Structure formats: C-alpha cells, structure tokens
C-alpha cells in the first residue's frame, strides 16, 4: 500500500552536510513516486545551531517545496528534536536519520520494504561502523546490555536511520535522552520491531556532537527504560523486594545481637549493631517508597495507558 513519507532529521551545526543530504534524499525518493509512495516531506529540526545551518535551511526551504524547518532557540537535545519532528510529520511512515551524511538515504527503500513485511518499526544496523574505537566499543557494550535487559534481539539500538509507522510515533513518548531506546519503547508497547543492515559512511564534515557525558546520560536513561518496562505499573515489586531483603537482613542481625546481649555480652560498640539498625531503617524506607509509588500508579490509573491494537464497538442491542 502506498504511503506518504516523512523524513525527520535533527541537526546541530551541520551547514556543510545539509545541502548534499537534501539532494540525496530527493534523488532517492523522486523515482519512488507515484508507484511506491504518494509523496514525501523532509522536516529538519535545527537544535539551536550556532553556525550557518539556519541560513542554509532557509535557502533550501525556498527552493524545495517539500522541505520544512523547525528551529529551536537553544540546544535542547536530540530527543526533544525528534519529538517535535514527530508532531509535525504528516506521513503514514516516518523515517529518522542524522544530518551528518553518515546515514545513507539510499537505504530508505529497504526500510520501507521491511515495514511491508508486517513490522511497525525497523531499525538500521551499522554492521561496518565507520567511527573510531572510542565510539564503537562503548556502543557494543550499550547494545549488549540493552539487548539483554529488553529481550529485543537487535544489534544496533542507536542507529539514527530508522522507520516507523505512524501509530508508533503517536504512541511512544520521547523525552530526556530516550531517543536511543525508541525500538525498546516500541517493543514494550507491543509493536513488532525489525532490523536491517545499512551502510554507514565516514563523517565528511565537522565533528561528532557527543562527548564523554553521553555515557553517563546513557546509563541513567538505560535505568529509566528498564524501570519503565518492568515496574511502571508495579513499583512495589522493585522497591519492596529490595526493602524486604534489607529489612530481613537487619532483623536477623539484630536478633543475633539480642541473643548475645542476653548472654551478658556488650554490643554497644559493635559495628554490626549500626549495620543491623541501618539495614532495618533502609528496608522500611524502600518499602514505603514502593507503597507511595503504588498509590501514585493507582491515582493516575496507568492501566488506561495499556497498548490497544484495535477496538470493536457493539453494533446493536437494547440500551
């Protein structure tokens, strides 16, 4: 079935790359009309660039009627840029890609073919990544940990080249730095997620916008996703388990010390006494946090946010 296609591309200081990227996208998508797609649009989200990106986008906007531009006044991050691009996209299928020319637009038809196999989202896999070891090694660790925690057997979660059906981008919320985990979030919502090998090209202009701080942010976001996937509707199962373990350990330690004290041995100077009391208090606090979380879940009625594939209304009957 033919679809209208939206290309969403967040950019930050990519003035040299953008003209070539637009030309390549148009070169790839023009021959697909009208047999493969009804039409397409290219949405650039300028994430507060400080070079000539704004001027380049304004010039291209005047030349290309299918090109749209959203500009942030300051840098707010890739997740916010994607979320804003998703809201502006009109397509039945939304393709995301980076603006540094490392993602190859010629892979877009392959993404569409994979979607036609019944998938709701398709992620690219940079099997031969053209990046330095300082980026490849942490990425392998991240992909391994994400694959293990999520149960989603993808090789490359962080590839910028992905394709989504419209229902995915409408239902999956992207904030913070969770753009790295979009396939996981889609999988968690019950969507079918696939993967294809894509070509990855060396960076031609500029430099990477990601520094060492992204590893810390990635770890924190990974913890967020794991919590949301497994304990969003039952926080007591996480905090309660930890709390019961600490509380039980503290009770056992204190009982042991009580027996010693009854045998007329002094326990006031033992570090074990402090450990036992601290474990008991921490255990009680963890259980309390879990109960508070359960109260919040109950008040917010998170079950109303359960993923619904379709709904059939009754067609008759007495009222």
LUMZAZA-187650 format. One record per residue: x, y, z of N, C-alpha, C, O in turn. Coordinates in steps of 0.05 Angstrom, whole numbers, padded with zeros to 5 digits, always signed. Layout:
XYZXYZXYZXYZ
...
//
This chain:
+00017-00024+00000+00000+00000+00000+00018+00025+00000+00037+00027+00015
+00011+00044-00017+00027+00068-00019+00023+00086+00005+00001+00087+00016
+00044+00099+00014+00043+00116+00038+00055+00143+00032+00072+00146+00014
+00046+00162+00047+00060+00188+00047+00083+00186+00067+00079+00177+00089
+00107+00195+00059+00131+00191+00074+00141+00217+00086+00143+00237+00073
+00148+00216+00112+00160+00239+00126+00189+00231+00134+00193+00211+00147
+00208+00248+00127+00235+00245+00135+00241+00266+00157+00239+00290+00152
+00247+00257+00181+00253+00275+00203+00282+00274+00209+00294+00252+00215
+00295+00297+00208+00324+00298+00211+00333+00319+00231+00332+00343+00224
+00340+00312+00255+00351+00332+00274+00379+00340+00266+00395+00322+00258
+00385+00365+00268+00412+00374+00260+00423+00394+00281+00408+00409+00293
+00449+00394+00284+00463+00413+00301+00490+00420+00288+00508+00403+00288
+00492+00444+00278+00516+00454+00266+00525+00436+00243+00547+00425+00244
+00508+00432+00223+00514+00415+00201+00510+00430+00174+00500+00419+00155
+00519+00455+00173+00515+00472+00150+00527+00460+00125+00516+00464+00103
+00549+00446+00127+00563+00435+00103+00550+00410+00093+00551+00403+00070
+00537+00395+00112+00526+00369+00104+00498+00371+00093+00490+00354+00076
+00482+00391+00101+00454+00391+00095+00448+00393+00065+00431+00378+00056
+00461+00410+00049+00454+00411+00020+00457+00384+00007+00440+00376-00009
+00480+00370+00012+00484+00344-00001+00464+00324+00009+00455+00307-00007
+00456+00325+00034+00437+00306+00045+00409+00310+00032+00396+00290+00025
+00401+00335+00029+00375+00340+00016+00375+00330-00013+00356+00318-00022
+00397+00336-00027+00399+00326-00055+00397+00296-00057+00383+00285-00074
+00410+00282-00038+00410+00253-00039+00382+00242-00032+00372+00223-00045
+00369+00254-00013+00342+00245-00005+00323+00248-00029+00307+00230-00035
+00324+00271-00041+00306+00276-00064+00313+00257-00087+00295+00247-00101
+00338+00252-00092+00347+00234-00113+00336+00206-00108+00330+00192-00127
+00335+00197-00083+00325+00171-00077+00294+00169-00078+00283+00150-00088
+00281+00190-00068+00252+00188-00065+00236+00196-00090+00213+00186-00093
+00247+00213-00106+00232+00222-00130+00224+00198-00148+00201+00197-00157
+00242+00179-00153+00234+00156-00170+00213+00138-00158+00201+00122-00172
+00209+00140-00131+00190+00123-00118+00161+00132-00122+00142+00118-00115
+00158+00157-00132+00131+00167-00137+00123+00162-00166+00139+00162-00184
+00098+00156-00170+00076+00151-00151+00072+00121-00145+00053+00114-00130
+00089+00104-00156+00084+00075-00154+00089+00065-00125+00074+00048-00116
+00110+00076-00112+00117+00065-00085+00107+00082-00062+00098+00072-00042
+00108+00109-00066+00098+00127-00045+00081+00149-00059+00085+00155-00082
+00062+00159-00043+00044+00181-00053+00059+00207-00055+00053+00224-00072
+00077+00211-00037+00092+00236-00035+00110+00236-00011+00111+00216+00004
+00125+00257-00007+00143+00258+00016+00148+00286+00025+00143+00306+00010
+00157+00288+00050+00166+00314+00061+00191+00309+00077+00196+00288+00087
+00208+00330+00078+00232+00329+00094+00231+00350+00115+00229+00374+00109
+00232+00342+00140+00230+00360+00163+00257+00361+00177+00265+00342+00189
+00270+00384+00176+00294+00388+00191+00287+00403+00217+00273+00423+00217
+00298+00392+00239+00295+00405+00265+00322+00415+00273+00339+00399+00281
+00325+00441+00272+00351+00454+00279+00352+00457+00310+00338+00473+00321
+00369+00441+00322+00371+00440+00351+00389+00462+00362+00408+00456+00377
+00383+00488+00355+00398+00510+00366+00426+00513+00354+00445+00519+00368
+00429+00509+00328+00455+00511+00315+00466+00539+00318+00452+00559+00318
+00493+00540+00319+00506+00566+00322+00523+00573+00298+00537+00594+00297
+00523+00556+00277+00538+00563+00253+00519+00573+00232+00499+00587+00238
+00523+00567+00207+00506+00576+00185+00483+00558+00178+00472+00560+00157
+00477+00539+00196+00456+00519+00190+00429+00533+00184+00415+00525+00166
+00423+00553+00200+00397+00567+00196+00394+00579+00169+00374+00576+00156
+00415+00592+00160+00414+00605+00134+00412+00585+00111+00398+00589+00092
+00426+00562+00114+00425+00541+00094+00397+00530+00092+00387+00526+00070
+00385+00524+00115+00358+00513+00116+00337+00533+00104+00319+00525+00090
+00340+00558+00110+00322+00578+00099+00324+00580+00069+00304+00583+00055
+00349+00578+00059+00352+00579+00030+00340+00554+00017+00326+00556-00004
+00345+00531+00028+00334+00506+00017+00304+00505+00019+00291+00494+00002
+00293+00517+00040+00264+00518+00043+00251+00534+00020+00229+00527+00011
+00265+00554+00011+00254+00570-00011+00256+00555-00038+00241+00561-00056
+00275+00536-00040+00280+00522-00064+00264+00496-00066+00256+00487-00088
+00259+00483-00043+00247+00457-00042+00220+00459-00029+00219+00463-00004
+00198+00457-00043+00171+00459-00031+00165+00437-00011+00148+00441+00007
+00178+00414-00013+00173+00392+00005+00190+00393+00031+00189+00375+00047
+00205+00414+00034+00223+00416+00057+00211+00435+00078+00203+00457+00072
+00210+00425+00103+00201+00441+00126+00223+00444+00146+00241+00427+00148
+00222+00466+00161+00243+00472+00180+00231+00480+00207+00212+00496+00208
+00241+00468+00228+00234+00475+00256+00260+00483+00269+00279+00468+00268
+00260+00506+00282+00285+00515+00294+00281+00521+00324+00263+00536+00331
+00298+00509+00341+00298+00515+00369+00316+00539+00375+00337+00541+00362
+00309+00555+00394+00325+00578+00400+00351+00570+00415+00371+00584+00414
+00350+00548+00428+00374+00538+00442+00375+00507+00439+00356+00495+00432
+00398+00496+00445+00402+00467+00443+00387+00453+00466+00393+00457+00489
+00368+00435+00458+00353+00421+00479+00356+00391+00477+00346+00376+00494
+00370+00381+00456+00376+00352+00455+00361+00339+00432+00340+00348+00422
+00371+00316+00424+00361+00301+00402+00333+00290+00407+00316+00289+00389
+00327+00281+00432+00301+00270+00438+00279+00291+00434+00258+00285+00422
+00284+00315+00444+00264+00336+00441+00261+00344+00411+00239+00350+00402
+00283+00343+00396+00281+00349+00368+00265+00328+00353+00248+00335+00336
+00269+00303+00359+00254+00282+00346+00224+00284+00354+00207+00281+00337
+00219+00289+00380+00191+00291+00389+00177+00313+00374+00154+00310+00366
+00190+00336+00370+00178+00358+00356+00174+00352+00326+00154+00359+00314
+00194+00338+00315+00191+00330+00287+00169+00310+00283+00155+00311+00263
+00165+00291+00303+00144+00272+00301+00116+00285+00301+00098+00277+00287
+00114+00306+00318+00088+00320+00319+00082+00335+00293+00059+00337+00285
+00103+00344+00280+00099+00360+00255+00095+00341+00231+00084+00350+00211
+00104+00317+00233+00104+00299+00210+00075+00292+00202+00058+00287+00219
+00070+00291+00176+00044+00284+00166+00043+00257+00154+00021+00247+00146
+00065+00243+00152+00067+00218+00137+00055+00194+00151+00053+00193+00176
+00046+00175+00135+00038+00149+00146+00062+00133+00156+00060+00116+00174
+00085+00139+00144+00111+00127+00153+00130+00149+00158+00132+00168+00143
+00145+00147+00181+00164+00168+00189+00192+00155+00190+00196+00135+00203
+00210+00166+00175+00238+00157+00174+00255+00178+00188+00254+00202+00182
+00272+00169+00207+00291+00187+00220+00319+00181+00210+00326+00158+00204
+00335+00202+00208+00363+00199+00201+00379+00223+00211+00368+00245+00215
+00404+00219+00215+00422+00240+00224+00430+00258+00201+00428+00250+00178
+00438+00282+00208+00444+00302+00187+00473+00304+00180+00481+00324+00167
+00490+00285+00188+00519+00287+00183+00528+00272+00159+00553+00269+00154
+00510+00261+00143+00515+00246+00118+00527+00218+00124+00535+00204+00105
+00528+00210+00149+00537+00182+00154+00515+00162+00149+00521+00139+00142
+00490+00170+00152+00467+00153+00144+00463+00156+00114+00462+00179+00104
+00460+00134+00100+00457+00134+00071+00427+00134+00064+00413+00115+00070
+00417+00156+00051+00389+00156+00043+00381+00134+00023+00357+00128+00021
+00400+00122+00010+00394+00100-00009+00384+00075+00006+00374+00056-00007
+00386+00075+00032+00375+00052+00048+00346+00055+00054+00333+00036+00064
+00334+00079+00049+00306+00084+00056+00287+00064+00043+00269+00053+00056
+00290+00058+00016+00272+00038+00004+00273+00011+00018+00253-00003+00019
+00297+00003+00028+00299-00022+00042+00284-00022+00068+00272-00042+00076
+00285+00001+00082+00269+00004+00107+00239+00000+00101+00225-00013+00116
+00230+00013+00079+00202+00011+00071+00194-00018+00064+00173-00027+00071
+00212-00032+00051+00207-00060+00044+00204-00077+00069+00187-00095+00070
+00221-00071+00089+00219-00087+00114+00193-00081+00129+00181-00099+00140
+00185-00055+00128+00159-00049+00141+00136-00064+00127+00117-00072+00141
+00138-00068+00101+00117-00082+00087+00115-00111+00094+00095-00124+00087
+00135-00122+00108+00134-00149+00118+00117-00153+00143+00114-00175+00153
+00106-00131+00152+00088-00132+00176+00100-00120+00201+00088-00123+00222
+00122-00106+00199+00135-00093+00222+00123-00065+00225+00115-00052+00206
+00123-00057+00251+00114-00029+00257+00138-00010+00258+00134+00014+00254
+00161-00020+00264+00185-00004+00265+00209-00020+00255+00210-00044+00259
+00227-00007+00241+00251-00020+00231+00275-00003+00238+00276+00021+00232
+00295-00016+00250+00319-00002+00258+00343-00010+00240+00345-00033+00232
+00360+00009+00233+00383+00003+00218+00405-00010+00236+00406-00005+00260
+00422-00026+00223+00444-00038+00237+00470-00031+00222+00475-00040+00200
+00486-00014+00235+00511-00006+00223+00532-00029+00228+00548-00027+00246
+00530-00049+00212+00547-00073+00215+00576-00066+00212+00593-00077+00226
+00582-00048+00194+00610-00039+00190+00611-00009+00196+00609+00008+00178
+00614-00003+00221+00612+00024+00230+00638+00040+00225+00659+00030+00231
+00635+00063+00213+00658+00080+00205+00663+00101+00226+00663+00125+00220
+00667+00092+00251+00673+00110+00273+00698+00100+00288+00705+00077+00285
+00711+00118+00303+00734+00109+00318+00727+00089+00340+00704+00086+00348
+00747+00075+00350+00743+00054+00370+00731+00066+00396+00716+00052+00410
+00737+00091+00402+00726+00104+00426+00696+00106+00425+00684+00110+00446
+00684+00105+00401+00655+00105+00399+00644+00077+00395+00622+00071+00404
+00659+00060+00381+00649+00033+00375+00648+00015+00399+00628+00001+00403
+00668+00017+00416+00670-00001+00439+00647+00004+00459+00633-00014+00467
+00643+00030+00468+00621+00035+00486+00594+00028+00474+00575+00019+00488
+00592+00032+00447+00567+00025+00434+00561-00005+00435+00538-00013+00438
+00582-00021+00432+00578-00050+00434+00568-00058+00462+00551-00075+00465
+00580-00046+00482+00572-00052+00510+00543-00044+00514+00527-00059+00526
+00537-00020+00505+00509-00010+00508+00489-00028+00493+00468-00034+00505
+00496-00036+00469+00477-00053+00454+00474-00080+00467+00452-00091+00468
+00496-00091+00478+00494-00117+00492+00476-00115+00516+00459-00132+00521
+00480-00094+00533+00464-00091+00557+00435-00086+00550+00418-00097+00564
+00430-00069+00530+00402-00063+00523+00388-00088+00512+00365-00093+00518
+00403-00104+00496+00391-00128+00485+00385-00148+00508+00364-00161+00507
+00402-00150+00528+00398-00168+00550+00375-00160+00567+00358-00177+00575
+00373-00134+00573+00352-00124+00591+00324-00123+00578+00304-00128+00591
+00324-00117+00552+00298-00113+00538+00287-00139+00526+00263-00141+00522
+00304-00158+00520+00295-00182+00505+00290-00177+00476+00280-00194+00462
+00298-00153+00466+00295-00147+00438+00321-00152+00423+00341-00139+00428
+00321-00172+00405+00347-00181+00393+00357-00163+00370+00360-00173+00348
+00362-00138+00376+00373-00120+00355+00404-00118+00360+00413-00120+00382
+00418-00113+00338+00447-00110+00340+00455-00081+00346+00475-00076+00359
+00438-00062+00337+00446-00034+00338+00421-00017+00345+00405-00011+00328
+00419-00010+00371+00396+00006+00380+00399+00035+00374+00380+00050+00373
+00424+00044+00371+00429+00073+00370+00433+00083+00341+00441+00106+00338
+00428+00067+00321+00430+00077+00294+00409+00098+00289+00386+00095+00296
+00417+00120+00276+00399+00142+00271+00379+00137+00249+00358+00150+00248
+00385+00117+00232+00368+00111+00209+00347+00090+00218+00353+00067+00222
+00322+00099+00220+00300+00081+00229+00275+00089+00214+00272+00112+00204
+00256+00071+00213+00230+00076+00201+00208+00067+00220+00210+00046+00232
+00187+00084+00222+00165+00078+00240+00138+00082+00225+00135+00100+00209
+00119+00065+00231+00092+00071+00223+00080+00092+00241+00090+00096+00263
+00060+00106+00231+00050+00130+00245+00041+00123+00274+00045+00139+00292
+00028+00100+00277+00018+00094+00304+00040+00091+00325+00035+00096+00348
+00064+00085+00316+00086+00083+00335+00095+00110+00345+00097+00114+00369
+00099+00129+00327+00108+00156+00335+00086+00171+00350+00092+00189+00366
+00061+00163+00346+00039+00176+00361+00037+00165+00389+00028+00179+00407
+00044+00140+00393+00040+00127+00419+00065+00127+00437+00062+00128+00461
+00088+00126+00425+00113+00125+00441+00122+00153+00448+00126+00169+00430
+00125+00158+00473+00135+00184+00483+00165+00185+00484+00178+00167+00493
+00176+00207+00473+00205+00211+00472+00212+00236+00488+00202+00257+00482
+00229+00233+00508+00237+00256+00524+00265+00249+00536+00275+00227+00534
+00277+00269+00549+00303+00265+00561+00323+00258+00539+00327+00274+00520
+00336+00235+00541+00353+00224+00520+00343+00196+00511+00360+00180+00504
+00318+00192+00512+00307+00166+00507+00305+00159+00477+00296+00138+00470
+00315+00177+00460+00316+00170+00431+00332+00146+00426+00327+00131+00406
+00352+00140+00443+00369+00116+00439+00352+00091+00442+00359+00070+00432
+00330+00093+00457+00315+00069+00464+00288+00068+00450+00270+00053+00459
+00285+00082+00428+00259+00082+00414+00250+00054+00405+00227+00047+00409
+00268+00037+00395+00260+00010+00388+00250-00006+00413+00231-00021+00411
+00264-00001+00435+00256-00015+00460+00229-00006+00469+00212-00022+00477
+00224+00020+00469+00199+00031+00477+00176+00021+00459+00154+00016+00469
+00182+00020+00433+00161+00009+00415+00156-00020+00420+00133-00029+00421
+00177-00035+00425+00174-00064+00431+00158-00067+00457+00141-00085+00459
+00163-00051+00476+00149-00052+00502+00119-00046+00499+00103-00057+00514
+00113-00030+00479+00085-00023+00474+00071-00044+00457+00048-00041+00450
+00085-00066+00450+00073-00087+00435+00076-00086+00404+00064-00102+00390
+00092-00066+00394+00096-00064+00366+00118-00084+00357+00136-00090+00372
+00115-00093+00332+00135-00110+00320+00159-00094+00310+00155-00075+00294
+00183-00100+00319+00207-00085+00312+00226-00103+00297+00233-00124+00307
+00234-00094+00274+00253-00109+00257+00279-00094+00254+00283-00072+00265
+00298-00105+00239+00324-00094+00235+00335-00102+00208+00331-00124+00199
+00349-00084+00195+00364-00090+00170+00392-00078+00172+00396-00058+00185
+00410-00091+00158+00437-00080+00155+00437-00056+00137+00425-00056+00116
+00450-00034+00146+00451-00010+00130+00480-00001+00127+00497-00007+00143
+00485+00013+00106+00512+00024+00101+00517+00048+00119+00500+00065+00122
+00541+00049+00131+00548+00071+00148+00573+00084+00135+00593+00071+00129
+00572+00111+00132+00593+00124+00117+00610+00141+00137+00600+00150+00157
+00635+00145+00130+00652+00162+00147+00642+00191+00147+00630+00201+00128
+00647+00205+00169+00639+00233+00171+00656+00250+00153+00681+00248+00153
+00643+00266+00136+00657+00283+00117+00662+00311+00127+00683+00323+00121
+00644+00321+00143+00646+00349+00152+00643+00350+00182+00629+00334+00194
+00655+00370+00195+00651+00376+00223+00661+00353+00241+00679+00338+00233
+00650+00352+00265+00658+00332+00284+00633+00323+00300+00612+00335+00299
+00637+00301+00314+00614+00289+00329+00606+00309+00351+00622+00322+00363
+00580+00310+00356+00569+00328+00376+00566+00314+00404+00557+00326+00423
+00574+00289+00406+00571+00274+00431+00598+00271+00445+00617+00261+00433
+00599+00279+00470+00623+00277+00486+00621+00254+00506+00603+00237+00505
+00640+00254+00526+00640+00233+00546+00616+00233+00563+00608+00212+00574
+00603+00256+00566+00579+00258+00584+00556+00240+00574+00539+00233+00590
+00556+00234+00548+00534+00218+00538+00534+00189+00549+00513+00176+00550
+00557+00180+00559+00558+00153+00571+00543+00153+00598+00528+00134+00604
+00547+00174+00614+00532+00176+00639+00503+00179+00634+00486+00166+00646
+00496+00197+00615+00468+00201+00608+00455+00175+00597+00432+00169+00603
+00471+00160+00581+00460+00135+00570+00455+00115+00592+00435+00100+00591
+00473+00113+00612+00469+00095+00634+00444+00102+00650+00428+00084+00657
+00440+00127+00656+00416+00136+00671+00391+00131+00655+00370+00122+00666
+00392+00136+00629+00368+00131+00612+00363+00101+00610+00340+00093+00608
+00384+00085+00610+00380+00056+00609+00366+00047+00634+00348+00030+00633
+00373+00057+00657+00359+00051+00682+00330+00060+00681+00312+00045+00691
+00325+00083+00669+00298+00093+00667+00281+00074+00650+00258+00067+00657
+00292+00065+00627+00277+00048+00609+00271+00021+00622+00249+00011+00620
+00291+00010+00636+00287-00016+00649+00265-00014+00670+00248-00031+00673
+00265+00008+00685+00245+00012+00706+00217+00015+00693+00198+00003+00702
+00216+00031+00671+00190+00036+00658+00180+00010+00646+00155+00005+00646
+00197-00006+00635+00188-00031+00622+00178-00051+00642+00157-00064+00637
+00191-00054+00664+00186-00077+00682+00169-00069+00707+00155-00086+00718
+00172-00044+00716+00160-00037+00742+00142-00012+00741+00135-00002+00763
+00136-00003+00718+00120+00022+00716+00093+00020+00730+00084+00038+00744
+00080-00003+00727+00054-00007+00739+00055-00022+00765+00034-00026+00778
+00079-00031+00774+00081-00045+00799+00108-00038+00813+00125-00055+00817
+00111-00012+00820+00136-00004+00833+00143-00018+00859+00166-00021+00866
+00122-00027+00873+00127-00041+00898+00143-00067+00894+00157-00076+00911
+00140-00079+00870+00155-00104+00864+00185-00099+00864+00200-00117+00870
+00193-00075+00856+00222-00069+00856+00231-00059+00883+00248-00071+00896
+00218-00037+00893+00227-00026+00918+00220-00044+00942+00235-00045+00961
+00198-00059+00939+00190-00077+00961+00209-00100+00963+00216-00109+00985
+00219-00111+00941+00238-00133+00941+00264-00124+00955+00275-00138+00973
+00274-00101+00947+00299-00090+00959+00294-00085+00989+00310-00091+01006
+00271-00072+00995+00264-00066+01022+00262-00090+01040+00272-00090+01063
+00248-00111+01030+00245-00135+01046+00272-00149+01051+00277-00159+01073
+00289-00148+01031+00316-00160+01034+00332-00146+01056+00344-00158+01073
+00332-00119+01054+00346-00104+01074+00334-00106+01102+00348-00110+01122
+00307-00105+01103+00293-00106+01129+00298-00134+01141+00303-00136+01165
+00296-00155+01125+00300-00182+01136+00329-00186+01146+00333-00198+01167
+00348-00175+01131+00376-00177+01139+00380-00162+01165+00394-00172+01183
+00368-00139+01167+00371-00123+01192+00359-00137+01216+00370-00137+01238
+00335-00149+01212+00322-00164+01234+00339-00187+01243+00342-00192+01267
+00351-00202+01224+00368-00225+01232+00392-00216+01247+00400-00228+01267
+00405-00195+01238+00428-00184+01252+00421-00175+01280+00436-00180+01299
+00399-00161+01283+00390-00151+01309+00382-00174+01328+00388-00172+01352
+00370-00195+01317+00364-00218+01334+00389-00231+01344+00391-00240+01367
+00408-00234+01326+00434-00245+01334+00447-00229+01357+00457-00240+01376
+00446-00203+01354+00458-00185+01374+00442-00186+01400+00453-00184+01422
+00415-00190+01398+00399-00192+01422+00406-00216+01438+00407-00216+01462
+00410-00239+01424+00418-00263+01438+00445-00259+01452+00448-00268+01475
+00464-00246+01438+00490-00241+01451+00486-00223+01476+00499-00228+01497
+00469-00203+01473+00464-00184+01496+00452-00199+01520+00459-00194+01543
+00433-00218+01514+00421-00233+01535+00441-00251+01549+00437-00260+01572
+00463-00258+01535+00484-00274+01547+00504-00256+01562+00527-00264+01568
+00495-00231+01567+00511-00211+01583+00537-00202+01568+00556-00194+01581
+00537-00203+01542+00559-00192+01526+00552-00164+01517+00529-00159+01509
+00570-00146+01518+00566-00118+01510+00564-00117+01479+00581-00129+01465
+00545-00102+01469+00542-00099+01440+00542-00070+01431+00540-00065+01407
+00544-00051+01450+00542-00023+01443+00564-00013+01425+00560+00005+01409
+00588-00026+01426+00610-00016+01409+00614-00032+01384+00633-00028+01370
+00596-00051+01379+00599-00067+01355+00589-00053+01330+00566-00043+01329
+00605-00052+01308+00596-00041+01283+00571-00056+01272+00555-00045+01257
+00569-00082+01279+00547-00098+01269+00520-00087+01279+00500-00090+01265
+00520-00074+01302+00496-00062+01312+00486-00039+01294+00463-00037+01288
+00505-00022+01286+00499+00000+01268+00489-00011+01241+00470-00001+01229
+00502-00032+01231+00494-00044+01206+00466-00055+01208+00450-00051+01189
+00460-00069+01230+00433-00081+01233+00411-00060+01234+00390-00062+01221
+00416-00038+01250+00396-00017+01252+00393-00002+01225+00370+00004+01217
+00415+00003+01212+00414+00017+01186+00399+00001+01165+00383+00012+01150
+00404-00026+01164+00390-00043+01145+00360-00043+01150+00344-00043+01132
+00352-00044+01176+00324-00044+01182+00310-00018+01174+00289-00019+01162
+00324+00004+01179+00312+00030+01172+00310+00033+01142+00290+00042+01131
+00332+00026+01128+00332+00029+01099+00311+00010+01086+00297+00018+01067
+00309-00014+01097+00289-00032+01086+00261-00021+01089+00244-00023+01071
+00255-00009+01112+00228+00003+01117+00224+00026+01098+00202+00030+01088
+00245+00042+01092+00242+00065+01074+00237+00055+01046+00221+00067+01032
+00251+00035+01037+00247+00024+01010+00218+00014+01007+00205+00019+00986
+00208+00000+01026+00181-00010+01025+00161+00014+01024+00141+00013+01009
+00167+00034+01040+00150+00058+01040+00149+00072+01012+00129+00081+01003
+00173+00074+01000+00175+00086+00973+00158+00069+00953+00144+00081+00937
+00160+00043+00955+00145+00026+00937+00115+00030+00941+00100+00031+00921
+00106+00032+00966+00077+00037+00971+00068+00064+00961+00046+00066+00950
+00085+00084+00964+00078+00110+00953+00076+00109+00923+00058+00121+00911
+00094+00094+00910+00093+00091+00881+00067+00077+00873+00055+00084+00853
+00059+00056+00888+00034+00042+00882+00010+00061+00884-00009+00060+00868
+00011+00079+00904-00011+00098+00907-00012+00117+00883-00034+00124+00874
+00011+00126+00874+00012+00144+00851+00001+00130+00826-00014+00141+00810
+00010+00104+00822+00000+00089+00799-00030+00086+00800-00044+00089+00780
-00041+00081+00824-00070+00078+00827-00084+00104+00821-00105+00104+00808
-00073+00126+00831-00086+00152+00826-00085+00161+00797-00104+00173+00787
-00063+00154+00784-00060+00162+00756-00073+00142+00736-00076+00147+00713
-00082+00119+00748-00096+00099+00731-00080+00092+00706-00090+00094+00684
-00055+00084+00710-00037+00078+00688-00047+00055+00670-00038+00052+00648
-00065+00039+00681-00075+00017+00664-00091+00028+00640-00094+00014+00620
-00100+00053+00642-00114+00065+00619-00095+00070+00595-00104+00074+00573
-00069+00069+00601-00049+00074+00580-00039+00048+00568-00019+00048+00554
-00054+00026+00573-00045+00000+00562-00047+00001+00531-00065+00013+00520
-00028-00013+00518-00028-00012+00488-00052-00027+00477-00056-00051+00482
-00068-00013+00461-00092-00025+00448-00087-00027+00418-00081-00006+00406
-00089-00051+00407-00085-00054+00378-00109-00044+00362-00106-00030+00343
-00133-00052+00371-00157-00043+00358-00180-00046+00377-00178-00058+00398
-00203-00035+00369-00227-00036+00387-00251-00038+00369-00255-00023+00350
-00268-00058+00376-00293-00062+00361-00316-00055+00378-00321-00066+00400
-00331-00035+00369-00354-00026+00385-00378-00044+00380-00380-00055+00358
-00396-00047+00399-00420-00063+00395-00438-00050+00373-00439-00026+00372
-00450-00067+00357-00466-00056+00335-00496-00056+00340-00511-00045+00323
-00505-00067+00362-00534-00067+00367-00540-00074+00395-00522-00075+00412
-00565-00080+00400-00573-00087+00427-00589-00064+00440-00587-00041+00433
-00606-00072+00460-00621-00052+00474-00604-00037+00494-00585-00047+00505
-00611-00011+00496-00597+00006+00515-00610+00005+00542-00601+00018+00561
//
